[in-house]
Amino acid sequence: QNILGLVAEEPSAAAWGNASPTKPGDSPMKEGAGRVVYELNGLQLSIPLYAGDCDPLNPPKIGDKVQFNINQLKSSKETNAVNVRILERANLELPVQTAAETQ
C-alpha cells in the first residue's frame, strides 16, 4: 500500500520494551499508541502507531514524514500502521548561532 503520512503523536517510550508478539487472543496494546495522520481520497484520516511496528533504533518523532502500510485485525476490524519507515525527519530544533555569526 505504501501510504505517506506525518507523525502527529509518538508512541510512548514505555511501549518500546513490548515489541515482542502478544499472546494469542490478545489485542495489540492500546496504551502507548502514537498517531499518524494521512490523506486518502481527499479525506484527512489518522491511524494508531505502535512502538512494535517501528524501528526501535530509529523511532519516529512528531512531524516526521513516514511511509507505512495499513493492517486490519480480522477479529475486531481495528486498523493500525505497520512497516513504518521514516522518509524525512522533522526539523523542529531551533537554529544555533555560532560565535562567528554573532559578531
Stockholm file with secondary structure:
# STOCKHOLM 1.0

chainA/1-103         QNILGLVAEEPSAAAWGNASPTKPGDSPMKEGAGRVVYELNGLQLSIPLYAGDCDPLNPPKIGDKVQFNINQLKSSKETNAVNVRILERANLELPVQTAAETQ
#=GR chainA/1-103 SS CCEEEEEEECCCGGGGGGCSCCCTTCCCCCTTCEEEEEEETTEEEEEEECGGGSCTTSCCCTTCEEEEEEEECTTTCCEEEEEEEEEECCCCSCCCCCHHHHC
#=GC SS_cons         CCEEEEEEECCCGGGGGGCSCCCTTCCCCCTTCEEEEEEETTEEEEEEECGGGSCTTSCCCTTCEEEEEEEECTTTCCEEEEEEEEEECCCCSCCCCCHHHHC
//
